[in-house]
């Protein structure tokens, strides 16, 4: 794994605290998906996708802007044939690269991911996986096996906890240990754009069972299992208590597949377009971003919550947040 770099940390702090700019660019690199999960809104949105050259120019500008990490996500990055070229170019500029995938094409494209430093695979269950994602779990597992060996950093499997996979949460932790990968958890967010009937199927309705499952995850974390969430975060997830100040828009520059810059994945209000220049959009949207954050009811998305607590130098989170 990458070791802690005081130089990188000092540069990140300079970017965040002095220049007051984000260190991560989270890029919705495409608008297509090969899974049409009922609980997801992203694949339903009709958006254009940037050409390869436009993305490379965006990366050049992001480098000048001070971005340190490039994250490729939504809807399914592996559907882009030019993904290896984009990730290689990002690494050549000095970015630490990451990618989030549903894993359906992992086995097929495992040999093309050498320039992805941190690879995250969505794994929402074992026995429940096919019901949730519509894909055989053994096919997903074959993809993870194909891509994990020889990587610089362990793979992360991320599980969204729902009412449909509570029985699978602890077995997933044991599977992660057996595979030699990390695992993270976050709770299902019941967004308003989805048919309420879907939430009746997959939503968390048995609160006692849910809390017992999270108590077990916390114990497994304390016992040394490869769970990257902090104990602080896991406790908030168990209690569904958003006890942190959100800094998502301070940390992360969110860019959609068609070039719009948005506040975060939950509040998708446009701040500006990349054609207007990253510096211009960032400076002109300060009041807008502040207003969105103040009016937001909050969320427990893993990266936002953990990242925000890191931003505020929460000791236990800093000690346990190994992924970046």
Secondary structure as UniProt FT lines:
FT   HELIX           6..13
FT   HELIX           14..18
FT   STRAND          24..28
FT   TURN            38..39
FT   HELIX           42..44
FT   HELIX           52..65
FT   STRAND          69..73
FT   HELIX           77..79
FT   TURN            81..82
FT   HELIX           83..92
FT   TURN            93..94
FT   STRAND          96..101
FT   TURN            104..105
FT   HELIX           106..109
FT   HELIX           110..112
FT   TURN            114..115
FT   STRAND          118..122
FT   TURN            127..128
FT   HELIX           129..133
FT   HELIX           137..148
FT   TURN            149..150
FT   STRAND          156..161
FT   TURN            163..164
FT   HELIX           166..168
FT   HELIX           169..179
FT   STRAND          182..187
FT   TURN            192..193
FT   HELIX           196..202
FT   HELIX           207..222
FT   TURN            223..224
FT   HELIX           231..239
FT   HELIX           248..251
FT   STRAND          252..255
FT   TURN            257..258
FT   STRAND          260..262
FT   STRAND          270..273
FT   HELIX           274..276
FT   HELIX           278..284
FT   HELIX           286..295
FT   HELIX           302..311
FT   TURN            312..313
FT   HELIX           315..320
//
